[in-house]
Amino acid sequence: MDKSDEPEFVLRTIGLTKQYKEQTALRDVDLSIRKGSIYGFIGQNGAGKSTLMKIVAGLASPTSGTVELFGKSGDEDVVRARARIGMTIESPALFPYLTAYENMEVQRRQKGIRDRTAIDRTLAIVGLQDTGRKPAREFSLGMRQRLDLAIALLGEPEFLILDEPTNGLDPMSVVEMRDLLRRLNGESGMTVLISSHILSELHLLATHYGIIHRGRLLEQLTAQELGDKCRQHLHIKVDDPARAAEVLARELGTTEFETAEDGSIRLFRYTEEPIRVSSALAASGLGIEQFGPMGESLESYFVRRIGGAAPNE
Ligand SMILES: Nc1ncnc2c1ncn2[C@@H]1O[C@H](COP(=O)(O)OP(=O)(O)OP(=O)(O)O)[C@@H](O)[C@H]1O
């Protein structure tokens, strides 16, 4: 296929809904994952992340709505397109008495991959090349997660789907997993969909985020947009925003601010010297209606966005 014909999105879901008897796991979800991105899929336990991933992987079928993979949505095309995906959702249980290599060999045969050298190559990518005769049952949790990842990477997928790969890992292993995924994405342009219930765990990794709560996709945003929203600033509301802008530029020598449609100003400088700002505004005769520090942690943004609700369990 000509490069220019390649679709912009690796995955799109349109109006995806999944109803289990009593439980609506997904409600009208329109999600889109751009080629080459690392999409962080954030939601509390039970929010619907695994359900969406299972539907994409063909392990569950939607009640209604469409899945479009690599630009194709016909049933047969989607089945064919799934061969281009690697995933760790409901990943096959590892055989506890087999080594990393032997576990990979089982999967290689199952996937019909001819090239035996793919095993050593893939084990090296995840750093498990030197585990020798050690059976999987003696692996640490981090090693097991990496073996799951190696299995997903067999066959060099273009799109990798990982369901909570850092769940239960210690902070060091989380960092290692992050570096590994960043490398895979950077070196081969592999698109990654990764779920987590901890937003800050995906920070520094994800290029895009989707926030899901009680089956609804509340928001999709880029890492840059999220960073902007959480950026520390002074929130200023005065009776004459245009004149306040002049004061900031003239008296305080800064243009690092934005004026919103409602006239409120986000000033990104002087967050440590608020009194200098309020004094300059007041000295120019401006009436100050609101004034204060703003900006929040990623985690508090997430909690606020989902309305501080309890997990959907
Ligand atoms: N096979 C099933 N039968 C009935 N209900 C289900 C089934 N699978 C999931 N659910 C329900 O659907 C909702 C979404 O579950 P899902 O596993 O997709 O959430 P999640 O965001 O992946 O959470 P977790 O991280 O806990 O797996 C939950 O309320 C769950 O109880």
The ligand as an SDF file (V2000), in Angstrom:
LIG
                    3D

 31 33  0  0  0  0  0  0  0  0999 V2000
  -18.2190  -11.2930   31.4150 N   0  0  0  0  0  0  0  0  0  0  0  0
  -18.8290  -10.3620   32.1290 C   0  0  0  0  0  0  0  0  0  0  0  0
  -20.0930  -10.5550   32.6060 N   0  0  0  0  0  0  0  0  0  0  0  0
  -20.7170   -9.5940   33.3140 C   0  0  0  0  0  0  0  0  0  0  0  0
  -20.2050   -8.4000   33.6100 N   0  0  0  0  0  0  0  0  0  0  0  0
  -18.9710   -8.1310   33.1760 C   0  0  0  0  0  0  0  0  0  0  0  0
  -18.2050   -9.0930   32.4260 C   0  0  0  0  0  0  0  0  0  0  0  0
  -17.0090   -8.5380   32.1220 N   0  0  0  0  0  0  0  0  0  0  0  0
  -17.0070   -7.2980   32.6570 C   0  0  0  0  0  0  0  0  0  0  0  0
  -18.1760   -7.0660   33.3010 N   0  0  0  0  0  0  0  0  0  0  0  0
  -18.5340   -5.8050   33.9910 C   0  0  0  0  0  0  0  0  0  0  0  0
  -18.3670   -4.7420   33.0990 O   0  0  0  0  0  0  0  0  0  0  0  0
  -17.7940   -3.6070   33.7610 C   0  0  0  0  0  0  0  0  0  0  0  0
  -16.4990   -3.2040   33.0690 C   0  0  0  0  0  0  0  0  0  0  0  0
  -15.5130   -4.2000   33.3400 O   0  0  0  0  0  0  0  0  0  0  0  0
  -14.0330   -4.1410   32.7390 P   0  0  0  0  0  0  0  0  0  0  0  0
  -13.3520   -5.4010   33.1460 O   0  0  0  0  0  0  0  0  0  0  0  0
  -14.0960   -3.8180   31.3080 O   0  0  0  0  0  0  0  0  0  0  0  0
  -13.4110   -2.9170   33.5170 O   0  0  0  0  0  0  0  0  0  0  0  0
  -11.9050   -2.4320   33.6230 P   0  0  0  0  0  0  0  0  0  0  0  0
  -11.9250   -0.9750   33.4490 O   0  0  0  0  0  0  0  0  0  0  0  0
  -11.0510   -3.2220   32.7260 O   0  0  0  0  0  0  0  0  0  0  0  0
  -11.5480   -2.7620   35.1140 O   0  0  0  0  0  0  0  0  0  0  0  0
  -10.4600   -3.7320   35.7090 P   0  0  0  0  0  0  0  0  0  0  0  0
   -9.2150   -2.9350   35.7140 O   0  0  0  0  0  0  0  0  0  0  0  0
  -10.9850   -4.0070   37.0760 O   0  0  0  0  0  0  0  0  0  0  0  0
  -10.4150   -4.9580   34.8300 O   0  0  0  0  0  0  0  0  0  0  0  0
  -17.6230   -4.0230   35.2080 C   0  0  0  0  0  0  0  0  0  0  0  0
  -18.7050   -3.5430   35.9520 O   0  0  0  0  0  0  0  0  0  0  0  0
  -17.6130   -5.5200   35.1630 C   0  0  0  0  0  0  0  0  0  0  0  0
  -18.1230   -6.0480   36.3680 O   0  0  0  0  0  0  0  0  0  0  0  0
  1  2  1  0
  2  3  1  0
  2  7  2  0
  3  4  2  0
  4  5  1  0
  5  6  2  0
  6  7  1  0
  6 10  1  0
  7  8  1  0
  8  9  2  0
  9 10  1  0
 10 11  1  0
 11 12  1  0
 11 30  1  0
 12 13  1  0
 13 14  1  0
 13 28  1  0
 14 15  1  0
 15 16  1  0
 16 17  2  0
 16 18  1  0
 16 19  1  0
 19 20  1  0
 20 21  2  0
 20 22  1  0
 20 23  1  0
 23 24  1  0
 24 25  2  0
 24 26  1  0
 24 27  1  0
 28 29  1  0
 28 30  1  0
 30 31  1  0
M  END
$$$$
